[in-house]
Amino acid sequence: MQTREQFYRAKQIASAPATPEKIHVYKTGENAGKTRKLNAKPARQGILPISEKTLWTWTREGKFPQPIRMGGNVTVWRASDVQKWIEEQSA
C-alpha cells in the first residue's frame, strides 16, 4: 500500500498572535476619508514559534527548506523536510 506524502502550508508552520478588529481610515488617494473595517483574527499556533515573515526570510536565506509549488498560487513544504529540519535544529 502506498502512503501519501504530507505537506504543510505557511500558516500551519508559523504562529501568529490574535489581532483585534480595527477601523482603517484612508488618508490619501481616491479613497481618502473613507473607512474600511479590518476583521479580528484569532491566534494561530503553528508548529514553530515564528511569524510567516520570518519563515519566508529564512527560506530566502537558505536557513529553512525550500518550498514547492503545487499548481497556481499554492506553496507548500514537505512535512518530512520540515520535521528533519526541526530535528537538526534540536541536535
Backbone as XML, in Angstrom:
<?xml version="1.0"?>
<chain id="A" units="angstrom">
  <residue number="1" name="MET">
    <atom name="N" x="0.835" y="-1.173" z="0.000"/>
    <atom name="CA" x="0.000" y="0.000" z="0.000"/>
    <atom name="C" x="0.887" y="1.246" z="0.000"/>
  </residue>
  <residue number="2" name="GLN">
    <atom name="N" x="0.554" y="2.200" z="-0.844"/>
    <atom name="CA" x="1.348" y="3.411" z="-0.975"/>
    <atom name="C" x="0.804" y="4.503" z="-0.059"/>
  </residue>
  <residue number="3" name="THR">
    <atom name="N" x="1.708" y="5.177" z="0.684"/>
    <atom name="CA" x="1.266" y="6.256" z="1.561"/>
    <atom name="C" x="1.391" y="7.590" z="0.833"/>
  </residue>
  <residue number="4" name="ARG">
    <atom name="N" x="0.488" y="8.491" z="1.159"/>
    <atom name="CA" x="0.503" y="9.809" z="0.530"/>
    <atom name="C" x="1.450" y="10.724" z="1.291"/>
  </residue>
  <residue number="5" name="GLU">
    <atom name="N" x="2.187" y="11.514" z="0.551"/>
    <atom name="CA" x="3.119" y="12.458" z="1.167"/>
    <atom name="C" x="2.340" y="13.599" z="1.818"/>
  </residue>
  <residue number="6" name="GLN">
    <atom name="N" x="2.797" y="14.025" z="2.979"/>
    <atom name="CA" x="2.154" y="15.105" z="3.721"/>
    <atom name="C" x="2.834" y="16.428" z="3.391"/>
  </residue>
  <residue number="7" name="PHE">
    <atom name="N" x="2.056" y="17.507" z="3.406"/>
    <atom name="CA" x="2.579" y="18.837" z="3.128"/>
    <atom name="C" x="2.074" y="19.827" z="4.160"/>
  </residue>
  <residue number="8" name="TYR">
    <atom name="N" x="2.865" y="20.893" z="4.401"/>
    <atom name="CA" x="2.469" y="21.978" z="5.287"/>
    <atom name="C" x="2.389" y="23.269" z="4.479"/>
  </residue>
  <residue number="9" name="ARG">
    <atom name="N" x="1.402" y="24.076" z="4.784"/>
    <atom name="CA" x="1.335" y="25.429" z="4.227"/>
    <atom name="C" x="1.978" y="26.357" z="5.252"/>
  </residue>
  <residue number="10" name="ALA">
    <atom name="N" x="2.304" y="27.570" z="4.842"/>
    <atom name="CA" x="2.972" y="28.526" z="5.729"/>
    <atom name="C" x="2.163" y="28.756" z="7.001"/>
  </residue>
  <residue number="11" name="LYS">
    <atom name="N" x="0.846" y="28.801" z="6.903"/>
    <atom name="CA" x="0.000" y="29.057" z="8.067"/>
    <atom name="C" x="0.021" y="27.917" z="9.069"/>
  </residue>
  <residue number="12" name="GLN">
    <atom name="N" x="0.386" y="26.722" z="8.628"/>
    <atom name="CA" x="0.490" y="25.593" z="9.543"/>
    <atom name="C" x="1.853" y="25.566" z="10.233"/>
  </residue>
  <residue number="13" name="ILE">
    <atom name="N" x="2.841" y="26.180" z="9.620"/>
    <atom name="CA" x="4.190" y="26.194" z="10.183"/>
    <atom name="C" x="4.364" y="27.363" z="11.153"/>
  </residue>
  <residue number="14" name="ALA">
    <atom name="N" x="3.930" y="28.555" z="10.742"/>
    <atom name="CA" x="4.146" y="29.771" z="11.526"/>
    <atom name="C" x="3.011" y="30.020" z="12.512"/>
  </residue>
  <residue number="15" name="SER">
    <atom name="N" x="3.349" y="30.713" z="13.597"/>
    <atom name="CA" x="2.369" y="31.106" z="14.600"/>
    <atom name="C" x="2.049" y="32.587" z="14.413"/>
  </residue>
  <residue number="16" name="ALA">
    <atom name="N" x="0.905" y="33.022" z="14.936"/>
    <atom name="CA" x="0.529" y="34.431" z="14.848"/>
    <atom name="C" x="-0.327" y="34.795" z="16.053"/>
  </residue>
  <residue number="17" name="PRO">
    <atom name="N" x="-0.112" y="35.994" z="16.612"/>
    <atom name="CA" x="-0.944" y="36.422" z="17.730"/>
    <atom name="C" x="-2.323" y="36.835" z="17.245"/>
  </residue>
  <residue number="18" name="ALA">
    <atom name="N" x="-3.259" y="36.899" z="18.159"/>
    <atom name="CA" x="-4.600" y="37.375" z="17.823"/>
    <atom name="C" x="-4.532" y="38.875" z="17.541"/>
  </residue>
  <residue number="19" name="THR">
    <atom name="N" x="-5.356" y="39.338" z="16.604"/>
    <atom name="CA" x="-5.440" y="40.775" z="16.330"/>
    <atom name="C" x="-6.887" y="41.215" z="16.492"/>
  </residue>
  <residue number="20" name="PRO">
    <atom name="N" x="-7.086" y="42.382" z="17.114"/>
    <atom name="CA" x="-8.452" y="42.866" z="17.312"/>
    <atom name="C" x="-9.023" y="43.470" z="16.032"/>
  </residue>
  <residue number="21" name="GLU">
    <atom name="N" x="-10.324" y="43.674" z="16.025"/>
    <atom name="CA" x="-10.983" y="44.341" z="14.909"/>
    <atom name="C" x="-10.521" y="45.798" z="14.882"/>
  </residue>
  <residue number="22" name="LYS">
    <atom name="N" x="-10.277" y="46.320" z="13.672"/>
    <atom name="CA" x="-9.818" y="47.703" z="13.531"/>
    <atom name="C" x="-10.626" y="48.414" z="12.456"/>
  </residue>
  <residue number="23" name="ILE">
    <atom name="N" x="-10.664" y="49.726" z="12.567"/>
    <atom name="CA" x="-11.242" y="50.569" z="11.517"/>
    <atom name="C" x="-10.092" y="51.368" z="10.919"/>
  </residue>
  <residue number="24" name="HIS">
    <atom name="N" x="-9.831" y="51.174" z="9.625"/>
    <atom name="CA" x="-8.753" y="51.873" z="8.930"/>
    <atom name="C" x="-9.349" y="53.048" z="8.160"/>
  </residue>
  <residue number="25" name="VAL">
    <atom name="N" x="-8.732" y="54.232" z="8.305"/>
    <atom name="CA" x="-9.172" y="55.421" z="7.571"/>
    <atom name="C" x="-8.116" y="55.726" z="6.520"/>
  </residue>
  <residue number="26" name="TYR">
    <atom name="N" x="-8.529" y="55.750" z="5.245"/>
    <atom name="CA" x="-7.613" y="56.085" z="4.158"/>
    <atom name="C" x="-7.253" y="57.556" z="4.256"/>
  </residue>
  <residue number="27" name="LYS">
    <atom name="N" x="-5.961" y="57.877" z="4.156"/>
    <atom name="CA" x="-5.506" y="59.250" z="4.292"/>
    <atom name="C" x="-5.283" y="59.941" z="2.956"/>
  </residue>
  <residue number="28" name="THR">
    <atom name="N" x="-4.934" y="59.187" z="1.927"/>
    <atom name="CA" x="-4.656" y="59.782" z="0.617"/>
    <atom name="C" x="-5.297" y="58.943" z="-0.481"/>
  </residue>
  <residue number="29" name="GLY">
    <atom name="N" x="-5.196" y="59.443" z="-1.697"/>
    <atom name="CA" x="-5.690" y="58.704" z="-2.856"/>
    <atom name="C" x="-7.172" y="58.875" z="-3.073"/>
  </residue>
  <residue number="30" name="GLU">
    <atom name="N" x="-7.697" y="58.109" z="-3.991"/>
    <atom name="CA" x="-9.108" y="58.238" z="-4.355"/>
    <atom name="C" x="-10.051" y="57.832" z="-3.232"/>
  </residue>
  <residue number="31" name="ASN">
    <atom name="N" x="-9.560" y="57.058" z="-2.250"/>
    <atom name="CA" x="-10.394" y="56.634" z="-1.121"/>
    <atom name="C" x="-10.191" y="57.493" z="0.122"/>
  </residue>
  <residue number="32" name="ALA">
    <atom name="N" x="-9.505" y="58.635" z="0.003"/>
    <atom name="CA" x="-9.206" y="59.492" z="1.152"/>
    <atom name="C" x="-10.490" y="59.808" z="1.920"/>
  </residue>
  <residue number="33" name="GLY">
    <atom name="N" x="-10.418" y="59.626" z="3.235"/>
    <atom name="CA" x="-11.552" y="59.905" z="4.092"/>
    <atom name="C" x="-12.492" y="58.727" z="4.285"/>
  </residue>
  <residue number="34" name="LYS">
    <atom name="N" x="-12.417" y="57.743" z="3.419"/>
    <atom name="CA" x="-13.273" y="56.559" z="3.553"/>
    <atom name="C" x="-12.687" y="55.628" z="4.611"/>
  </residue>
  <residue number="35" name="THR">
    <atom name="N" x="-13.519" y="54.778" z="5.163"/>
    <atom name="CA" x="-13.063" y="53.831" z="6.172"/>
    <atom name="C" x="-13.237" y="52.404" z="5.672"/>
  </residue>
  <residue number="36" name="ARG">
    <atom name="N" x="-12.465" y="51.533" z="6.287"/>
    <atom name="CA" x="-12.539" y="50.114" z="5.955"/>
    <atom name="C" x="-12.415" y="49.325" z="7.251"/>
  </residue>
  <residue number="37" name="LYS">
    <atom name="N" x="-13.274" y="48.365" z="7.430"/>
    <atom name="CA" x="-13.248" y="47.533" z="8.631"/>
    <atom name="C" x="-12.328" y="46.337" z="8.403"/>
  </residue>
  <residue number="38" name="LEU">
    <atom name="N" x="-11.356" y="46.170" z="9.302"/>
    <atom name="CA" x="-10.461" y="45.014" z="9.254"/>
    <atom name="C" x="-10.909" y="44.046" z="10.342"/>
  </residue>
  <residue number="39" name="ASN">
    <atom name="N" x="-11.293" y="42.867" z="9.954"/>
    <atom name="CA" x="-11.834" y="41.874" z="10.890"/>
    <atom name="C" x="-10.787" y="41.384" z="11.877"/>
  </residue>
  <residue number="40" name="ALA">
    <atom name="N" x="-11.250" y="40.991" z="13.040"/>
    <atom name="CA" x="-10.378" y="40.404" z="14.048"/>
    <atom name="C" x="-9.913" y="39.036" z="13.558"/>
  </residue>
  <residue number="41" name="LYS">
    <atom name="N" x="-8.696" y="38.668" z="13.962"/>
    <atom name="CA" x="-8.164" y="37.354" z="13.604"/>
    <atom name="C" x="-7.815" y="36.612" z="14.886"/>
  </residue>
  <residue number="42" name="PRO">
    <atom name="N" x="-8.191" y="35.353" z="14.990"/>
    <atom name="CA" x="-7.839" y="34.583" z="16.189"/>
    <atom name="C" x="-6.349" y="34.227" z="16.181"/>
  </residue>
  <residue number="43" name="ALA">
    <atom name="N" x="-5.816" y="33.922" z="17.346"/>
    <atom name="CA" x="-4.422" y="33.488" z="17.441"/>
    <atom name="C" x="-4.272" y="32.168" z="16.688"/>
  </residue>
  <residue number="44" name="ARG">
    <atom name="N" x="-3.095" y="31.964" z="16.125"/>
    <atom name="CA" x="-2.835" y="30.736" z="15.378"/>
    <atom name="C" x="-1.547" y="30.122" z="15.903"/>
  </residue>
  <residue number="45" name="GLN">
    <atom name="N" x="-1.599" y="28.883" z="16.291"/>
    <atom name="CA" x="-0.438" y="28.189" z="16.830"/>
    <atom name="C" x="0.085" y="27.213" z="15.787"/>
  </residue>
  <residue number="46" name="GLY">
    <atom name="N" x="1.179" y="27.591" z="15.133"/>
    <atom name="CA" x="1.800" y="26.720" z="14.148"/>
    <atom name="C" x="2.785" y="25.777" z="14.827"/>
  </residue>
  <residue number="47" name="ILE">
    <atom name="N" x="3.501" y="25.002" z="14.033"/>
    <atom name="CA" x="4.441" y="24.057" z="14.628"/>
    <atom name="C" x="5.741" y="24.733" z="15.060"/>
  </residue>
  <residue number="48" name="LEU">
    <atom name="N" x="5.990" y="25.966" z="14.587"/>
    <atom name="CA" x="7.164" y="26.727" z="15.012"/>
    <atom name="C" x="6.713" y="28.059" z="15.612"/>
  </residue>
  <residue number="49" name="PRO">
    <atom name="N" x="7.422" y="28.565" z="16.616"/>
    <atom name="CA" x="7.042" y="29.833" z="17.233"/>
    <atom name="C" x="7.625" y="31.041" z="16.487"/>
  </residue>
  <residue number="50" name="ILE">
    <atom name="N" x="7.388" y="31.110" z="15.185"/>
    <atom name="CA" x="7.895" y="32.206" z="14.352"/>
    <atom name="C" x="6.757" y="32.766" z="13.515"/>
  </residue>
  <residue number="51" name="SER">
    <atom name="N" x="6.962" y="33.967" z="12.980"/>
    <atom name="CA" x="5.958" y="34.582" z="12.109"/>
    <atom name="C" x="6.143" y="34.079" z="10.673"/>
  </residue>
  <residue number="52" name="GLU">
    <atom name="N" x="5.134" y="34.333" z="9.836"/>
    <atom name="CA" x="5.259" y="33.959" z="8.424"/>
    <atom name="C" x="6.381" y="34.741" z="7.763"/>
  </residue>
  <residue number="53" name="LYS">
    <atom name="N" x="6.565" y="35.999" z="8.176"/>
    <atom name="CA" x="7.642" y="36.808" z="7.606"/>
    <atom name="C" x="8.997" y="36.172" z="7.889"/>
  </residue>
  <residue number="54" name="THR">
    <atom name="N" x="9.204" y="35.703" z="9.123"/>
    <atom name="CA" x="10.453" y="35.038" z="9.481"/>
    <atom name="C" x="10.618" y="33.749" z="8.678"/>
  </residue>
  <residue number="55" name="LEU">
    <atom name="N" x="9.541" y="33.003" z="8.520"/>
    <atom name="CA" x="9.584" y="31.769" z="7.733"/>
    <atom name="C" x="10.075" y="32.052" z="6.315"/>
  </residue>
  <residue number="56" name="TRP">
    <atom name="N" x="9.507" y="33.061" z="5.669"/>
    <atom name="CA" x="9.897" y="33.391" z="4.298"/>
    <atom name="C" x="11.311" y="33.958" z="4.242"/>
  </residue>
  <residue number="57" name="THR">
    <atom name="N" x="11.715" y="34.725" z="5.256"/>
    <atom name="CA" x="13.091" y="35.246" z="5.294"/>
    <atom name="C" x="14.078" y="34.100" z="5.399"/>
  </residue>
  <residue number="58" name="TRP">
    <atom name="N" x="13.830" y="33.163" z="6.321"/>
    <atom name="CA" x="14.707" y="32.005" z="6.466"/>
    <atom name="C" x="14.768" y="31.188" z="5.178"/>
  </residue>
  <residue number="59" name="THR">
    <atom name="N" x="13.633" y="31.044" z="4.508"/>
    <atom name="CA" x="13.595" y="30.290" z="3.254"/>
    <atom name="C" x="14.457" y="30.977" z="2.200"/>
  </residue>
  <residue number="60" name="ARG">
    <atom name="N" x="14.300" y="32.290" z="2.089"/>
    <atom name="CA" x="15.061" y="33.057" z="1.101"/>
    <atom name="C" x="16.561" y="32.998" z="1.393"/>
  </residue>
  <residue number="61" name="GLU">
    <atom name="N" x="16.930" y="33.016" z="2.692"/>
    <atom name="CA" x="18.340" y="32.981" z="3.086"/>
    <atom name="C" x="18.927" y="31.566" z="3.091"/>
  </residue>
  <residue number="62" name="GLY">
    <atom name="N" x="18.113" y="30.561" z="2.823"/>
    <atom name="CA" x="18.594" y="29.187" z="2.797"/>
    <atom name="C" x="18.702" y="28.541" z="4.171"/>
  </residue>
  <residue number="63" name="LYS">
    <atom name="N" x="18.112" y="29.149" z="5.200"/>
    <atom name="CA" x="18.153" y="28.611" z="6.560"/>
    <atom name="C" x="17.020" y="27.628" z="6.828"/>
  </residue>
  <residue number="64" name="PHE">
    <atom name="N" x="16.068" y="27.540" z="5.914"/>
    <atom name="CA" x="14.901" y="26.666" z="6.061"/>
    <atom name="C" x="14.702" y="25.956" z="4.731"/>
  </residue>
  <residue number="65" name="PRO">
    <atom name="N" x="14.149" y="24.744" z="4.723"/>
    <atom name="CA" x="13.955" y="24.012" z="3.458"/>
    <atom name="C" x="13.168" y="24.826" z="2.429"/>
  </residue>
  <residue number="66" name="GLN">
    <atom name="N" x="13.476" y="24.607" z="1.180"/>
    <atom name="CA" x="12.783" y="25.299" z="0.102"/>
    <atom name="C" x="11.385" y="24.716" z="-0.112"/>
  </residue>
  <residue number="67" name="PRO">
    <atom name="N" x="10.406" y="25.568" z="-0.346"/>
    <atom name="CA" x="9.051" y="25.081" z="-0.596"/>
    <atom name="C" x="8.909" y="24.598" z="-2.033"/>
  </residue>
  <residue number="68" name="ILE">
    <atom name="N" x="7.793" y="23.960" z="-2.303"/>
    <atom name="CA" x="7.473" y="23.561" z="-3.674"/>
    <atom name="C" x="6.133" y="24.177" z="-4.039"/>
  </residue>
  <residue number="69" name="ARG">
    <atom name="N" x="5.953" y="24.432" z="-5.316"/>
    <atom name="CA" x="4.694" y="24.999" z="-5.790"/>
    <atom name="C" x="3.800" y="23.875" z="-6.270"/>
  </residue>
  <residue number="70" name="MET">
    <atom name="N" x="2.565" y="23.932" z="-5.837"/>
    <atom name="CA" x="1.591" y="22.924" z="-6.248"/>
    <atom name="C" x="0.470" y="23.629" z="-6.998"/>
  </residue>
  <residue number="71" name="GLY">
    <atom name="N" x="0.643" y="23.796" z="-8.274"/>
    <atom name="CA" x="-0.389" y="24.398" z="-9.095"/>
    <atom name="C" x="-0.780" y="25.801" z="-8.669"/>
  </residue>
  <residue number="72" name="GLY">
    <atom name="N" x="-0.653" y="26.740" z="-9.555"/>
    <atom name="CA" x="-1.095" y="28.099" z="-9.276"/>
    <atom name="C" x="-0.334" y="28.773" z="-8.153"/>
  </residue>
  <residue number="73" name="ASN">
    <atom name="N" x="-1.090" y="29.284" z="-7.180"/>
    <atom name="CA" x="-0.507" y="30.073" z="-6.098"/>
    <atom name="C" x="-0.287" y="29.290" z="-4.808"/>
  </residue>
  <residue number="74" name="VAL">
    <atom name="N" x="-0.385" y="27.990" z="-4.840"/>
    <atom name="CA" x="-0.249" y="27.185" z="-3.628"/>
    <atom name="C" x="1.215" y="26.791" z="-3.438"/>
  </residue>
  <residue number="75" name="THR">
    <atom name="N" x="1.801" y="27.266" z="-2.321"/>
    <atom name="CA" x="3.175" y="26.946" z="-1.985"/>
    <atom name="C" x="3.160" y="26.120" z="-0.706"/>
  </residue>
  <residue number="76" name="VAL">
    <atom name="N" x="3.860" y="24.994" z="-0.717"/>
    <atom name="CA" x="3.863" y="24.083" z="0.433"/>
    <atom name="C" x="5.280" y="23.578" z="0.704"/>
  </residue>
  <residue number="77" name="TRP">
    <atom name="N" x="5.457" y="23.066" z="1.908"/>
    <atom name="CA" x="6.698" y="22.410" z="2.291"/>
    <atom name="C" x="6.386" y="20.952" z="2.555"/>
  </residue>
  <residue number="78" name="ARG">
    <atom name="N" x="7.294" y="20.063" z="2.196"/>
    <atom name="CA" x="7.125" y="18.649" z="2.526"/>
    <atom name="C" x="7.235" y="18.498" z="4.042"/>
  </residue>
  <residue number="79" name="ALA">
    <atom name="N" x="6.305" y="17.791" z="4.638"/>
    <atom name="CA" x="6.313" y="17.580" z="6.083"/>
    <atom name="C" x="7.595" y="16.882" z="6.514"/>
  </residue>
  <residue number="80" name="SER">
    <atom name="N" x="8.073" y="15.967" z="5.697"/>
    <atom name="CA" x="9.300" y="15.235" z="6.039"/>
    <atom name="C" x="10.506" y="16.181" z="6.087"/>
  </residue>
  <residue number="81" name="ASP">
    <atom name="N" x="10.577" y="17.158" z="5.162"/>
    <atom name="CA" x="11.673" y="18.135" z="5.156"/>
    <atom name="C" x="11.621" y="19.020" z="6.396"/>
  </residue>
  <residue number="82" name="VAL">
    <atom name="N" x="10.412" y="19.446" z="6.767"/>
    <atom name="CA" x="10.247" y="20.313" z="7.938"/>
    <atom name="C" x="10.615" y="19.562" z="9.209"/>
  </residue>
  <residue number="83" name="GLN">
    <atom name="N" x="10.139" y="18.325" z="9.353"/>
    <atom name="CA" x="10.448" y="17.530" z="10.543"/>
    <atom name="C" x="11.952" y="17.260" z="10.649"/>
  </residue>
  <residue number="84" name="LYS">
    <atom name="N" x="12.579" y="16.974" z="9.520"/>
    <atom name="CA" x="14.019" y="16.738" z="9.503"/>
    <atom name="C" x="14.760" y="18.004" z="9.927"/>
  </residue>
  <residue number="85" name="TRP">
    <atom name="N" x="14.324" y="19.179" z="9.447"/>
    <atom name="CA" x="14.944" y="20.452" z="9.806"/>
    <atom name="C" x="14.805" y="20.699" z="11.315"/>
  </residue>
  <residue number="86" name="ILE">
    <atom name="N" x="13.618" y="20.438" z="11.868"/>
    <atom name="CA" x="13.390" y="20.627" z="13.303"/>
    <atom name="C" x="14.310" y="19.722" z="14.118"/>
  </residue>
  <residue number="87" name="GLU">
    <atom name="N" x="14.467" y="18.479" z="13.697"/>
    <atom name="CA" x="15.353" y="17.549" z="14.396"/>
    <atom name="C" x="16.814" y="18.023" z="14.333"/>
  </residue>
  <residue number="88" name="GLU">
    <atom name="N" x="17.221" y="18.563" z="13.171"/>
    <atom name="CA" x="18.586" y="19.060" z="13.027"/>
    <atom name="C" x="18.839" y="20.260" z="13.955"/>
  </residue>
  <residue number="89" name="GLN">
    <atom name="N" x="17.836" y="21.105" z="14.135"/>
    <atom name="CA" x="17.980" y="22.285" z="14.984"/>
    <atom name="C" x="18.096" y="21.903" z="16.452"/>
  </residue>
  <residue number="90" name="SER">
    <atom name="N" x="17.434" y="20.837" z="16.856"/>
    <atom name="CA" x="17.460" y="20.431" z="18.270"/>
    <atom name="C" x="18.722" y="19.615" z="18.595"/>
  </residue>
  <residue number="91" name="ALA">
    <atom name="N" x="19.440" y="19.179" z="17.569"/>
    <atom name="CA" x="20.646" y="18.373" z="17.800"/>
    <atom name="C" x="21.838" y="19.236" z="18.186"/>
  </residue>
</chain>
